[in-house]
Amino acid sequence: MIGIHRQVGKFKSRSADESQVSVLLKDFDDADKMLAKIIDATKAWRDAWVSILGTQFQLVNEFQTMYTPIIGASEAYAGHEPASTPSSTMERTIRLREAYHEMKTDLLEEVNMVDTRIIKPAMDAKDFLQPLKKVMKKREDRKLDYELYQGRVDSGRKKIKRSDRENASLAKAEVDLATATEEYHTADARLKSDLPPLISAAFSILPHLLAAQIMTQNTLLGQYYTILHNYCQDENFPSPPPPMNEVIATWDADFKPLQREVESINCIAGGKAIRQPMKMEDQNHGSTITGLNIRNGYAQRRASHQPPPKPSASPQIGASTGPPSPELTSRPKPGGPSPSSSSALLSPTVQSSTTSPSPNDYHTPGAYSPAAPRADYFSRDRLPSNSSMSSVAAAKKKPPPPPVKRLPSTQGLYVTALYDFDGQNEGDLSFREGDKIRVTKKTASSEDWWKGELRGVEGSFPANYCQVV
């Protein structure tokens, strides 16, 4: 019952804390939030460095793949001989890959030390504050009890005329108030003695954590730029790089002539992409031939200057403006084929424009009706058409085979560490509780050793220490 009263008391008007206790509670809350922010921000900073190193190393690998000769022609091929990449360029690209590989290896060791230098001390300091939260919770309960009994005593004393039962209730409430007041003051006294040293220790560790982060950041940047500077010196590249306006000017000088040369190729300059404009409003999108304004304008000019279609040399069925000859005896019944489909079955004969066609000049099919005999339909003298033959071929086409079953893949499988694990042998993957590991190789049993990757490091780990995400 007392728990219910405490929950209700939280929504009532509360009494103010003592000034010293109020300051201590605020400082404690600030220290706890600050440590939590440091832990989260440091983890994000560490993961960002891992992502940068992995992405740049992958980019260098793509450079080497791009310069590698394309192999695919047979030995008897005597066509165009492709230009091979100069050996100096290939060697320079290989040396760049080796430099980035060395940089990734060295910097990952430094990045992984962030856990022991910053994250673990901050988590330990935050854990030391946890027991005080229970003490503060008990102190809050004592305050709620004090406010409850104080309210009962005040309500009882407001009554001028009280019955014996009300006097007994007031006396009991005064005794409970005295007990609650003593416990409340005792809890405040404990907070005054225990909180100051812990808050001071929590704030004193912050400069050391910040200094460790600055030192690690300077070390990472120093090693990073040193490796790039040494590579530029060896390969005669400018270090530091020239201003950006010079880089853009050099790019324009080398790229613009190549762009104009490519756009002057016939298949590009007069291709389908140029003749068929995109459905967009007329805007100024540039001066090259691939700009949308040129493409749309070019298509519009072609459409406006397109000559009218020439008259056909042979007469078309239904092209005469006069009514059809009344001598035709067979007419399509309602529900029969449409005029467009039946016109494809007629065989016209070129006649003089002064003579009207006769019934013998046409091969008119008999009218078709679903209830008519089947012999009338198949006995018609029809001409084969591409559409009818393609429809028959499509009807006789075999159904596609069922798709091959896809093998299970662990490319996107992740597990979450349930416990801390320090590698026992060489090649083991060490991790901490809560780390997210990407699985690269697994077995059917969770009581086995799997292989995974964590922050750029690969190794084996016990599967029963983790839980599949």
Beta strands, then each sheet from edge to edge (+ up, - down):
strand 1: 414-417
strand 2: 436-441
strand 3: 449-454
strand 4: 457-462
strand 5: 466-468
sheet 1: 4+ 3- 2+ 1- 5+
end
